[in-house]
Amino acid sequence: MEPDTTPCFIPGRGARVLAVRAEERRPVGRMGELHPRVLLNHKLAQPVAVFAVDVEALALWR
């Protein structure tokens, strides 16, 4: 994983998920805690953490 500065996440609480093989690193997903603005826009009352992986990208990387 490596830090992700996507604005939908609280700063410092987002990460890119990487697939690693030898010296090659490929981003295959993201995870993090949603920023309070996102929660307000979607009328969510509780903190929300998200995790998404592109399984097609993983399957094609052989």
mmJSON file of the N, C-alpha and C atoms, coordinates in Angstrom:
{"data_MODEL":{"atom_site":{
"group_PDB":["ATOM","ATOM","ATOM","ATOM","ATOM","ATOM","ATOM","ATOM","ATOM","ATOM","ATOM","ATOM","ATOM","ATOM","ATOM","ATOM","ATOM","ATOM","ATOM","ATOM","ATOM","ATOM","ATOM","ATOM","ATOM","ATOM","ATOM","ATOM","ATOM","ATOM","ATOM","ATOM","ATOM","ATOM","ATOM","ATOM","ATOM","ATOM","ATOM","ATOM","ATOM","ATOM","ATOM","ATOM","ATOM","ATOM","ATOM","ATOM","ATOM","ATOM","ATOM","ATOM","ATOM","ATOM","ATOM","ATOM","ATOM","ATOM","ATOM","ATOM","ATOM","ATOM","ATOM","ATOM","ATOM","ATOM","ATOM","ATOM","ATOM","ATOM","ATOM","ATOM","ATOM","ATOM","ATOM","ATOM","ATOM","ATOM","ATOM","ATOM","ATOM","ATOM","ATOM","ATOM","ATOM","ATOM","ATOM","ATOM","ATOM","ATOM","ATOM","ATOM","ATOM","ATOM","ATOM","ATOM","ATOM","ATOM","ATOM","ATOM","ATOM","ATOM","ATOM","ATOM","ATOM","ATOM","ATOM","ATOM","ATOM","ATOM","ATOM","ATOM","ATOM","ATOM","ATOM","ATOM","ATOM","ATOM","ATOM","ATOM","ATOM","ATOM","ATOM","ATOM","ATOM","ATOM","ATOM","ATOM","ATOM","ATOM","ATOM","ATOM","ATOM","ATOM","ATOM","ATOM","ATOM","ATOM","ATOM","ATOM","ATOM","ATOM","ATOM","ATOM","ATOM","ATOM","ATOM","ATOM","ATOM","ATOM","ATOM","ATOM","ATOM","ATOM","ATOM","ATOM","ATOM","ATOM","ATOM","ATOM","ATOM","ATOM","ATOM","ATOM","ATOM","ATOM","ATOM","ATOM","ATOM","ATOM","ATOM","ATOM","ATOM","ATOM","ATOM","ATOM","ATOM","ATOM","ATOM","ATOM","ATOM","ATOM","ATOM","ATOM","ATOM","ATOM"],
"id":[1,2,3,4,5,6,7,8,9,10,11,12,13,14,15,16,17,18,19,20,21,22,23,24,25,26,27,28,29,30,31,32,33,34,35,36,37,38,39,40,41,42,43,44,45,46,47,48,49,50,51,52,53,54,55,56,57,58,59,60,61,62,63,64,65,66,67,68,69,70,71,72,73,74,75,76,77,78,79,80,81,82,83,84,85,86,87,88,89,90,91,92,93,94,95,96,97,98,99,100,101,102,103,104,105,106,107,108,109,110,111,112,113,114,115,116,117,118,119,120,121,122,123,124,125,126,127,128,129,130,131,132,133,134,135,136,137,138,139,140,141,142,143,144,145,146,147,148,149,150,151,152,153,154,155,156,157,158,159,160,161,162,163,164,165,166,167,168,169,170,171,172,173,174,175,176,177,178,179,180,181,182,183,184,185,186],
"type_symbol":["N","C","C","N","C","C","N","C","C","N","C","C","N","C","C","N","C","C","N","C","C","N","C","C","N","C","C","N","C","C","N","C","C","N","C","C","N","C","C","N","C","C","N","C","C","N","C","C","N","C","C","N","C","C","N","C","C","N","C","C","N","C","C","N","C","C","N","C","C","N","C","C","N","C","C","N","C","C","N","C","C","N","C","C","N","C","C","N","C","C","N","C","C","N","C","C","N","C","C","N","C","C","N","C","C","N","C","C","N","C","C","N","C","C","N","C","C","N","C","C","N","C","C","N","C","C","N","C","C","N","C","C","N","C","C","N","C","C","N","C","C","N","C","C","N","C","C","N","C","C","N","C","C","N","C","C","N","C","C","N","C","C","N","C","C","N","C","C","N","C","C","N","C","C","N","C","C","N","C","C","N","C","C","N","C","C"],
"label_atom_id":["N","CA","C","N","CA","C","N","CA","C","N","CA","C","N","CA","C","N","CA","C","N","CA","C","N","CA","C","N","CA","C","N","CA","C","N","CA","C","N","CA","C","N","CA","C","N","CA","C","N","CA","C","N","CA","C","N","CA","C","N","CA","C","N","CA","C","N","CA","C","N","CA","C","N","CA","C","N","CA","C","N","CA","C","N","CA","C","N","CA","C","N","CA","C","N","CA","C","N","CA","C","N","CA","C","N","CA","C","N","CA","C","N","CA","C","N","CA","C","N","CA","C","N","CA","C","N","CA","C","N","CA","C","N","CA","C","N","CA","C","N","CA","C","N","CA","C","N","CA","C","N","CA","C","N","CA","C","N","CA","C","N","CA","C","N","CA","C","N","CA","C","N","CA","C","N","CA","C","N","CA","C","N","CA","C","N","CA","C","N","CA","C","N","CA","C","N","CA","C","N","CA","C","N","CA","C","N","CA","C","N","CA","C","N","CA","C"],
"label_alt_id":[null,null,null,null,null,null,null,null,null,null,null,null,null,null,null,null,null,null,null,null,null,null,null,null,null,null,null,null,null,null,null,null,null,null,null,null,null,null,null,null,null,null,null,null,null,null,null,null,null,null,null,null,null,null,null,null,null,null,null,null,null,null,null,null,null,null,null,null,null,null,null,null,null,null,null,null,null,null,null,null,null,null,null,null,null,null,null,null,null,null,null,null,null,null,null,null,null,null,null,null,null,null,null,null,null,null,null,null,null,null,null,null,null,null,null,null,null,null,null,null,null,null,null,null,null,null,null,null,null,null,null,null,null,null,null,null,null,null,null,null,null,null,null,null,null,null,null,null,null,null,null,null,null,null,null,null,null,null,null,null,null,null,null,null,null,null,null,null,null,null,null,null,null,null,null,null,null,null,null,null,null,null,null,null,null,null],
"label_comp_id":["MET","MET","MET","GLU","GLU","GLU","PRO","PRO","PRO","ASP","ASP","ASP","THR","THR","THR","THR","THR","THR","PRO","PRO","PRO","CYS","CYS","CYS","PHE","PHE","PHE","ILE","ILE","ILE","PRO","PRO","PRO","GLY","GLY","GLY","ARG","ARG","ARG","GLY","GLY","GLY","ALA","ALA","ALA","ARG","ARG","ARG","VAL","VAL","VAL","LEU","LEU","LEU","ALA","ALA","ALA","VAL","VAL","VAL","ARG","ARG","ARG","ALA","ALA","ALA","GLU","GLU","GLU","GLU","GLU","GLU","ARG","ARG","ARG","ARG","ARG","ARG","PRO","PRO","PRO","VAL","VAL","VAL","GLY","GLY","GLY","ARG","ARG","ARG","MET","MET","MET","GLY","GLY","GLY","GLU","GLU","GLU","LEU","LEU","LEU","HIS","HIS","HIS","PRO","PRO","PRO","ARG","ARG","ARG","VAL","VAL","VAL","LEU","LEU","LEU","LEU","LEU","LEU","ASN","ASN","ASN","HIS","HIS","HIS","LYS","LYS","LYS","LEU","LEU","LEU","ALA","ALA","ALA","GLN","GLN","GLN","PRO","PRO","PRO","VAL","VAL","VAL","ALA","ALA","ALA","VAL","VAL","VAL","PHE","PHE","PHE","ALA","ALA","ALA","VAL","VAL","VAL","ASP","ASP","ASP","VAL","VAL","VAL","GLU","GLU","GLU","ALA","ALA","ALA","LEU","LEU","LEU","ALA","ALA","ALA","LEU","LEU","LEU","TRP","TRP","TRP","ARG","ARG","ARG"],
"label_asym_id":["A","A","A","A","A","A","A","A","A","A","A","A","A","A","A","A","A","A","A","A","A","A","A","A","A","A","A","A","A","A","A","A","A","A","A","A","A","A","A","A","A","A","A","A","A","A","A","A","A","A","A","A","A","A","A","A","A","A","A","A","A","A","A","A","A","A","A","A","A","A","A","A","A","A","A","A","A","A","A","A","A","A","A","A","A","A","A","A","A","A","A","A","A","A","A","A","A","A","A","A","A","A","A","A","A","A","A","A","A","A","A","A","A","A","A","A","A","A","A","A","A","A","A","A","A","A","A","A","A","A","A","A","A","A","A","A","A","A","A","A","A","A","A","A","A","A","A","A","A","A","A","A","A","A","A","A","A","A","A","A","A","A","A","A","A","A","A","A","A","A","A","A","A","A","A","A","A","A","A","A","A","A","A","A","A","A"],
"label_entity_id":["1","1","1","1","1","1","1","1","1","1","1","1","1","1","1","1","1","1","1","1","1","1","1","1","1","1","1","1","1","1","1","1","1","1","1","1","1","1","1","1","1","1","1","1","1","1","1","1","1","1","1","1","1","1","1","1","1","1","1","1","1","1","1","1","1","1","1","1","1","1","1","1","1","1","1","1","1","1","1","1","1","1","1","1","1","1","1","1","1","1","1","1","1","1","1","1","1","1","1","1","1","1","1","1","1","1","1","1","1","1","1","1","1","1","1","1","1","1","1","1","1","1","1","1","1","1","1","1","1","1","1","1","1","1","1","1","1","1","1","1","1","1","1","1","1","1","1","1","1","1","1","1","1","1","1","1","1","1","1","1","1","1","1","1","1","1","1","1","1","1","1","1","1","1","1","1","1","1","1","1","1","1","1","1","1","1"],
"label_seq_id":[1,1,1,2,2,2,3,3,3,4,4,4,5,5,5,6,6,6,7,7,7,8,8,8,9,9,9,10,10,10,11,11,11,12,12,12,13,13,13,14,14,14,15,15,15,16,16,16,17,17,17,18,18,18,19,19,19,20,20,20,21,21,21,22,22,22,23,23,23,24,24,24,25,25,25,26,26,26,27,27,27,28,28,28,29,29,29,30,30,30,31,31,31,32,32,32,33,33,33,34,34,34,35,35,35,36,36,36,37,37,37,38,38,38,39,39,39,40,40,40,41,41,41,42,42,42,43,43,43,44,44,44,45,45,45,46,46,46,47,47,47,48,48,48,49,49,49,50,50,50,51,51,51,52,52,52,53,53,53,54,54,54,55,55,55,56,56,56,57,57,57,58,58,58,59,59,59,60,60,60,61,61,61,62,62,62],
"pdbx_PDB_ins_code":[null,null,null,null,null,null,null,null,null,null,null,null,null,null,null,null,null,null,null,null,null,null,null,null,null,null,null,null,null,null,null,null,null,null,null,null,null,null,null,null,null,null,null,null,null,null,null,null,null,null,null,null,null,null,null,null,null,null,null,null,null,null,null,null,null,null,null,null,null,null,null,null,null,null,null,null,null,null,null,null,null,null,null,null,null,null,null,null,null,null,null,null,null,null,null,null,null,null,null,null,null,null,null,null,null,null,null,null,null,null,null,null,null,null,null,null,null,null,null,null,null,null,null,null,null,null,null,null,null,null,null,null,null,null,null,null,null,null,null,null,null,null,null,null,null,null,null,null,null,null,null,null,null,null,null,null,null,null,null,null,null,null,null,null,null,null,null,null,null,null,null,null,null,null,null,null,null,null,null,null,null,null,null,null,null,null],
"Cartn_x":[0.842,0.0,0.887,0.272,0.935,-0.135,0.248,-0.738,-1.525,-2.786,-3.666,-4.211,-4.068,-4.518,-5.849,-6.614,-7.93,-8.771,-9.41,-10.148,-11.351,-11.811,-12.959,-12.552,-11.234,-10.748,-10.269,-10.345,-9.751,-8.237,-7.579,-6.129,-5.396,-4.524,-3.763,-4.487,-5.738,-6.507,-6.946,-6.224,-6.506,-5.258,-5.452,-4.308,-4.672,-3.667,-3.809,-3.333,-4.082,-3.712,-2.906,-1.735,-0.836,-0.635,-0.552,-0.11,1.39,2.166,3.623,4.162,5.0,5.689,7.102,8.068,9.477,9.609,10.034,10.206,9.021,8.031,6.88,5.759,5.202,4.081,2.954,1.758,0.596,-0.549,-1.141,-2.306,-3.506,-4.172,-5.338,-6.546,-6.406,-7.547,-7.245,-8.259,-8.146,-8.891,-8.471,-9.172,-8.978,-9.934,-9.781,-11.057,-10.936,-12.079,-12.604,-13.898,-14.488,-14.448,-14.199,-14.125,-15.505,-15.569,-16.861,-17.751,-17.153,-17.97,-18.719,-18.054,-18.694,-19.848,-19.612,-20.668,-21.874,-21.64,-22.74,-23.485,-22.741,-23.365,-24.276,-23.956,-24.742,-25.623,-25.703,-26.548,-26.224,-24.936,-24.479,-24.107,-24.621,-24.413,-23.168,-22.725,-21.6,-20.375,-19.166,-17.973,-18.061,-17.482,-17.531,-16.128,-15.726,-14.48,-14.849,-14.07,-14.347,-13.114,-13.374,-12.303,-12.782,-12.0,-12.368,-11.132,-11.305,-10.22,-10.733,-9.92,-10.241,-9.782,-10.684,-10.303,-9.934,-10.491,-10.119,-8.654,-8.206,-6.791,-5.896,-6.31,-5.525,-5.496,-6.637,-6.722,-5.893,-5.847,-5.105,-3.6,-3.188,-1.762,-1.142,-0.571,0.023,1.471],
"Cartn_y":[-1.174,0.0,1.236,2.33,3.625,4.687,5.848,6.882,7.3,7.652,8.125,9.481,10.478,11.828,12.174,11.17,11.398,12.226,13.316,14.207,13.572,12.421,11.795,11.181,11.049,10.479,11.576,11.294,12.184,12.169,13.343,13.357,12.431,11.597,10.65,9.351,9.227,8.003,7.293,7.509,6.829,6.14,5.046,4.31,3.684,3.601,2.83,1.426,0.455,-0.954,-1.346,-1.924,-2.279,-3.784,-4.275,-5.651,-5.554,-6.406,-6.328,-7.682,-7.622,-8.825,-8.394,-9.004,-8.638,-7.133,-6.396,-4.942,-4.162,-4.863,-4.192,-4.007,-2.791,-2.462,-1.907,-2.424,-1.988,-1.62,-0.424,-0.096,-0.937,-1.539,-2.381,-2.01,-1.012,-0.634,0.535,0.872,1.97,1.601,2.225,2.055,3.304,3.588,4.742,5.109,6.129,6.65,7.878,7.88,8.97,10.286,11.361,12.711,13.138,13.928,14.388,15.077,15.787,16.413,15.357,14.24,13.153,12.585,12.412,11.893,12.822,14.129,15.102,15.069,15.027,15.018,13.817,12.709,11.483,11.192,12.192,12.094,10.862,10.625,9.509,10.045,9.436,9.946,9.369,8.208,7.53,7.537,7.448,7.33,6.09,6.202,5.101,4.849,3.588,3.175,2.376,2.565,1.866,1.093,0.025,-0.797,-1.282,-1.038,-1.478,-2.046,-3.196,-3.835,-4.15,-3.854,-4.173,-5.606,-6.563,-7.964,-8.295,-7.573,-7.794,-7.444,-6.33,-5.943,-7.003,-7.569,-8.646,-9.885,-10.247,-11.451,-11.326,-10.111,-9.909,-9.779,-9.535,-9.348,-10.694,-11.32,-12.649,-12.646],
"Cartn_z":[0.0,0.0,0.0,-0.461,-0.404,-0.162,0.377,0.667,-0.574,-0.349,-1.414,-0.985,-1.825,-1.493,-2.156,-2.544,-3.139,-2.168,-2.644,-1.744,-1.044,-1.503,-0.827,0.512,0.754,2.011,2.952,4.247,5.244,5.002,4.969,4.748,5.726,5.173,5.98,6.27,5.798,6.071,4.802,3.721,2.466,1.956,1.231,0.687,-0.652,-1.512,-2.756,-2.464,-2.935,-2.772,-4.001,-3.764,-4.856,-4.938,-6.161,-6.396,-6.681,-6.045,-6.176,-6.627,-7.661,-8.138,-8.496,-7.861,-8.06,-7.85,-8.858,-8.729,-9.295,-9.816,-10.434,-9.415,-9.403,-8.518,-9.37,-9.158,-9.929,-9.002,-9.153,-8.336,-8.751,-7.777,-8.069,-7.209,-6.355,-5.527,-4.619,-3.817,-2.854,-1.587,-0.505,0.754,1.59,2.466,3.329,4.053,4.894,5.637,4.904,4.619,3.849,4.608,3.856,4.397,4.9,5.971,6.489,5.442,4.483,3.424,2.616,2.346,1.595,2.418,3.71,4.583,4.573,4.675,4.652,3.321,2.22,0.892,0.686,1.351,1.191,2.406,3.305,4.502,5.345,5.525,6.356,7.733,8.784,10.135,10.815,10.392,11.03,10.114,10.693,9.856,8.964,7.769,6.803,6.256,6.277,5.636,4.395,3.331,2.075,1.628,0.865,0.31,-1.047,-2.07,-3.419,-4.11,-4.746,-5.496,-6.89,-7.883,-9.268,-9.538,-9.369,-9.524,-10.962,-11.921,-13.33,-13.544,-12.959,-13.074,-12.464,-11.353,-10.734,-11.605,-12.174,-13.002,-14.275,-14.829,-16.096,-15.866,-14.64,-14.346,-14.017,-15.013,-14.836,-15.159],
"occupancy":[1.0,1.0,1.0,1.0,1.0,1.0,1.0,1.0,1.0,1.0,1.0,1.0,1.0,1.0,1.0,1.0,1.0,1.0,1.0,1.0,1.0,1.0,1.0,1.0,1.0,1.0,1.0,1.0,1.0,1.0,1.0,1.0,1.0,1.0,1.0,1.0,1.0,1.0,1.0,1.0,1.0,1.0,1.0,1.0,1.0,1.0,1.0,1.0,1.0,1.0,1.0,1.0,1.0,1.0,1.0,1.0,1.0,1.0,1.0,1.0,1.0,1.0,1.0,1.0,1.0,1.0,1.0,1.0,1.0,1.0,1.0,1.0,1.0,1.0,1.0,1.0,1.0,1.0,1.0,1.0,1.0,1.0,1.0,1.0,1.0,1.0,1.0,1.0,1.0,1.0,1.0,1.0,1.0,1.0,1.0,1.0,1.0,1.0,1.0,1.0,1.0,1.0,1.0,1.0,1.0,1.0,1.0,1.0,1.0,1.0,1.0,1.0,1.0,1.0,1.0,1.0,1.0,1.0,1.0,1.0,1.0,1.0,1.0,1.0,1.0,1.0,1.0,1.0,1.0,1.0,1.0,1.0,1.0,1.0,1.0,1.0,1.0,1.0,1.0,1.0,1.0,1.0,1.0,1.0,1.0,1.0,1.0,1.0,1.0,1.0,1.0,1.0,1.0,1.0,1.0,1.0,1.0,1.0,1.0,1.0,1.0,1.0,1.0,1.0,1.0,1.0,1.0,1.0,1.0,1.0,1.0,1.0,1.0,1.0,1.0,1.0,1.0,1.0,1.0,1.0,1.0,1.0,1.0,1.0,1.0,1.0],
"B_iso_or_equiv":[0.0,0.0,0.0,0.0,0.0,0.0,0.0,0.0,0.0,0.0,0.0,0.0,0.0,0.0,0.0,0.0,0.0,0.0,0.0,0.0,0.0,0.0,0.0,0.0,0.0,0.0,0.0,0.0,0.0,0.0,0.0,0.0,0.0,0.0,0.0,0.0,0.0,0.0,0.0,0.0,0.0,0.0,0.0,0.0,0.0,0.0,0.0,0.0,0.0,0.0,0.0,0.0,0.0,0.0,0.0,0.0,0.0,0.0,0.0,0.0,0.0,0.0,0.0,0.0,0.0,0.0,0.0,0.0,0.0,0.0,0.0,0.0,0.0,0.0,0.0,0.0,0.0,0.0,0.0,0.0,0.0,0.0,0.0,0.0,0.0,0.0,0.0,0.0,0.0,0.0,0.0,0.0,0.0,0.0,0.0,0.0,0.0,0.0,0.0,0.0,0.0,0.0,0.0,0.0,0.0,0.0,0.0,0.0,0.0,0.0,0.0,0.0,0.0,0.0,0.0,0.0,0.0,0.0,0.0,0.0,0.0,0.0,0.0,0.0,0.0,0.0,0.0,0.0,0.0,0.0,0.0,0.0,0.0,0.0,0.0,0.0,0.0,0.0,0.0,0.0,0.0,0.0,0.0,0.0,0.0,0.0,0.0,0.0,0.0,0.0,0.0,0.0,0.0,0.0,0.0,0.0,0.0,0.0,0.0,0.0,0.0,0.0,0.0,0.0,0.0,0.0,0.0,0.0,0.0,0.0,0.0,0.0,0.0,0.0,0.0,0.0,0.0,0.0,0.0,0.0,0.0,0.0,0.0,0.0,0.0,0.0],
"pdbx_formal_charge":[null,null,null,null,null,null,null,null,null,null,null,null,null,null,null,null,null,null,null,null,null,null,null,null,null,null,null,null,null,null,null,null,null,null,null,null,null,null,null,null,null,null,null,null,null,null,null,null,null,null,null,null,null,null,null,null,null,null,null,null,null,null,null,null,null,null,null,null,null,null,null,null,null,null,null,null,null,null,null,null,null,null,null,null,null,null,null,null,null,null,null,null,null,null,null,null,null,null,null,null,null,null,null,null,null,null,null,null,null,null,null,null,null,null,null,null,null,null,null,null,null,null,null,null,null,null,null,null,null,null,null,null,null,null,null,null,null,null,null,null,null,null,null,null,null,null,null,null,null,null,null,null,null,null,null,null,null,null,null,null,null,null,null,null,null,null,null,null,null,null,null,null,null,null,null,null,null,null,null,null,null,null,null,null,null,null],
"auth_seq_id":[1,1,1,2,2,2,3,3,3,4,4,4,5,5,5,6,6,6,7,7,7,8,8,8,9,9,9,10,10,10,11,11,11,12,12,12,13,13,13,14,14,14,15,15,15,16,16,16,17,17,17,18,18,18,19,19,19,20,20,20,21,21,21,22,22,22,23,23,23,24,24,24,25,25,25,26,26,26,27,27,27,28,28,28,29,29,29,30,30,30,31,31,31,32,32,32,33,33,33,34,34,34,35,35,35,36,36,36,37,37,37,38,38,38,39,39,39,40,40,40,41,41,41,42,42,42,43,43,43,44,44,44,45,45,45,46,46,46,47,47,47,48,48,48,49,49,49,50,50,50,51,51,51,52,52,52,53,53,53,54,54,54,55,55,55,56,56,56,57,57,57,58,58,58,59,59,59,60,60,60,61,61,61,62,62,62],
"auth_comp_id":["MET","MET","MET","GLU","GLU","GLU","PRO","PRO","PRO","ASP","ASP","ASP","THR","THR","THR","THR","THR","THR","PRO","PRO","PRO","CYS","CYS","CYS","PHE","PHE","PHE","ILE","ILE","ILE","PRO","PRO","PRO","GLY","GLY","GLY","ARG","ARG","ARG","GLY","GLY","GLY","ALA","ALA","ALA","ARG","ARG","ARG","VAL","VAL","VAL","LEU","LEU","LEU","ALA","ALA","ALA","VAL","VAL","VAL","ARG","ARG","ARG","ALA","ALA","ALA","GLU","GLU","GLU","GLU","GLU","GLU","ARG","ARG","ARG","ARG","ARG","ARG","PRO","PRO","PRO","VAL","VAL","VAL","GLY","GLY","GLY","ARG","ARG","ARG","MET","MET","MET","GLY","GLY","GLY","GLU","GLU","GLU","LEU","LEU","LEU","HIS","HIS","HIS","PRO","PRO","PRO","ARG","ARG","ARG","VAL","VAL","VAL","LEU","LEU","LEU","LEU","LEU","LEU","ASN","ASN","ASN","HIS","HIS","HIS","LYS","LYS","LYS","LEU","LEU","LEU","ALA","ALA","ALA","GLN","GLN","GLN","PRO","PRO","PRO","VAL","VAL","VAL","ALA","ALA","ALA","VAL","VAL","VAL","PHE","PHE","PHE","ALA","ALA","ALA","VAL","VAL","VAL","ASP","ASP","ASP","VAL","VAL","VAL","GLU","GLU","GLU","ALA","ALA","ALA","LEU","LEU","LEU","ALA","ALA","ALA","LEU","LEU","LEU","TRP","TRP","TRP","ARG","ARG","ARG"],
"auth_asym_id":["A","A","A","A","A","A","A","A","A","A","A","A","A","A","A","A","A","A","A","A","A","A","A","A","A","A","A","A","A","A","A","A","A","A","A","A","A","A","A","A","A","A","A","A","A","A","A","A","A","A","A","A","A","A","A","A","A","A","A","A","A","A","A","A","A","A","A","A","A","A","A","A","A","A","A","A","A","A","A","A","A","A","A","A","A","A","A","A","A","A","A","A","A","A","A","A","A","A","A","A","A","A","A","A","A","A","A","A","A","A","A","A","A","A","A","A","A","A","A","A","A","A","A","A","A","A","A","A","A","A","A","A","A","A","A","A","A","A","A","A","A","A","A","A","A","A","A","A","A","A","A","A","A","A","A","A","A","A","A","A","A","A","A","A","A","A","A","A","A","A","A","A","A","A","A","A","A","A","A","A","A","A","A","A","A","A"],
"auth_atom_id":["N","CA","C","N","CA","C","N","CA","C","N","CA","C","N","CA","C","N","CA","C","N","CA","C","N","CA","C","N","CA","C","N","CA","C","N","CA","C","N","CA","C","N","CA","C","N","CA","C","N","CA","C","N","CA","C","N","CA","C","N","CA","C","N","CA","C","N","CA","C","N","CA","C","N","CA","C","N","CA","C","N","CA","C","N","CA","C","N","CA","C","N","CA","C","N","CA","C","N","CA","C","N","CA","C","N","CA","C","N","CA","C","N","CA","C","N","CA","C","N","CA","C","N","CA","C","N","CA","C","N","CA","C","N","CA","C","N","CA","C","N","CA","C","N","CA","C","N","CA","C","N","CA","C","N","CA","C","N","CA","C","N","CA","C","N","CA","C","N","CA","C","N","CA","C","N","CA","C","N","CA","C","N","CA","C","N","CA","C","N","CA","C","N","CA","C","N","CA","C","N","CA","C","N","CA","C","N","CA","C","N","CA","C","N","CA","C"],
"pdbx_PDB_model_num":[1,1,1,1,1,1,1,1,1,1,1,1,1,1,1,1,1,1,1,1,1,1,1,1,1,1,1,1,1,1,1,1,1,1,1,1,1,1,1,1,1,1,1,1,1,1,1,1,1,1,1,1,1,1,1,1,1,1,1,1,1,1,1,1,1,1,1,1,1,1,1,1,1,1,1,1,1,1,1,1,1,1,1,1,1,1,1,1,1,1,1,1,1,1,1,1,1,1,1,1,1,1,1,1,1,1,1,1,1,1,1,1,1,1,1,1,1,1,1,1,1,1,1,1,1,1,1,1,1,1,1,1,1,1,1,1,1,1,1,1,1,1,1,1,1,1,1,1,1,1,1,1,1,1,1,1,1,1,1,1,1,1,1,1,1,1,1,1,1,1,1,1,1,1,1,1,1,1,1,1,1,1,1,1,1,1]
}}}
